[in-house]
Amino acid sequence: MEDFPSKDALQEKVKEQNQEALKWRDIPTEVFYKILEVVEVDGKFDKNKSKILTLKNRGGETIKVWACPTLNKEKGPLQGAFVQSTGFKLSKKSQQQYLSYDLVRM
């Protein structure tokens, strides 16, 4: 079949999709990363899409990370922007902690 990828191509895609992505809370704070790639995936627990970001730091190291919930809802393109985790913040209204970030589009 012409429109059906080879078994090797499918296995490679499975390997890519199952690559371990870090949780947002596990990346260092106060380090800026350039967002190289944004991949949307179906969420396991809700109907919304989640995002896996490929990030590169100033030293050239790349990592994959799940976007925090607030970054996941960010409007506008993320690819090419710069982002840093600022750790946990406390909501003024509900007094609950949430993961925060700084985003710079250039």
C-alpha positions in Angstrom: 0.0 0.0 0.0 1.4 3.4 -1.0 -0.3 5.5 1.7 0.7 3.1 4.6 4.1 3.8 6.2 6.6 0.9 6.5 6.8 -1.0 9.8 10.2 0.5 10.5 8.9 4.0 9.9 6.0 3.3 12.3 8.3 1.8 14.9 10.5 4.9 14.7 7.5 7.2 15.2 6.4 5.2 18.3 10.0 5.6 19.6 9.8 9.4 19.0 6.4 9.8 20.7 7.5 7.8 23.7 10.6 9.8 24.3 10.8 10.7 27.9 9.8 14.3 28.5 10.6 16.1 31.7 7.9 17.7 33.8 7.9 21.5 33.9 8.6 21.5 37.6 11.8 19.5 37.1 13.6 21.9 34.8 15.9 24.5 36.3 14.4 27.9 37.1 15.9 31.2 35.9 17.4 29.6 32.8 16.2 30.8 29.4 15.5 28.3 26.7 14.6 28.8 23.1 11.5 26.8 22.0 12.6 24.8 19.0 9.5 22.6 18.5 6.0 22.4 19.9 4.1 19.1 19.6 0.5 18.9 20.6 -0.7 15.6 22.0 -4.1 14.4 23.4 -4.3 14.8 27.1 -4.7 11.6 29.2 -7.1 13.0 31.7 -9.0 15.8 30.0 -10.2 16.8 26.6 -7.6 19.5 26.0 -4.4 19.1 24.0 -1.1 19.1 25.9 2.1 20.4 24.5 5.6 18.8 24.6 8.3 21.4 24.0 11.7 20.9 22.6 13.9 23.4 24.4 17.5 24.5 23.8 19.6 26.4 26.4 22.4 28.8 25.7 25.0 26.0 25.9 23.3 24.1 23.1 21.8 21.3 25.3 18.3 20.3 24.2 15.6 18.8 26.3 11.9 17.8 25.9 9.5 19.0 28.5 5.7 18.9 29.1 4.4 22.5 29.1 3.0 23.6 32.4 -0.8 24.1 32.3 -0.6 27.9 32.1 1.9 27.8 29.3 -0.2 25.1 27.6 -3.1 27.7 27.3 -0.8 30.5 26.0 -2.3 32.1 22.8 -0.1 32.7 19.8 2.9 30.9 18.4 5.4 29.4 20.9 8.0 28.1 18.4 11.0 30.4 18.3 10.1 32.2 21.5 12.3 32.2 24.7 10.9 30.8 28.0 12.1 30.3 31.5 10.6 28.5 34.4 10.1 30.8 37.4 9.0 28.0 39.7 5.9 27.9 41.8 3.8 31.0 42.4 0.9 31.5 44.8 -2.5 32.6 43.4 -3.7 35.7 45.0 -7.4 34.7 44.8 -7.4 31.0 45.6 -4.0 30.8 47.5 -3.1 27.7 45.4 0.3 27.2 44.0 0.8 27.0 40.2 3.8 26.7 37.9 4.9 30.0 36.4 7.1 31.1 33.5 8.4 34.1 31.6 7.8 34.1 27.9 9.6 36.4 25.4 8.6 36.6 21.8 11.1 38.4 19.5 
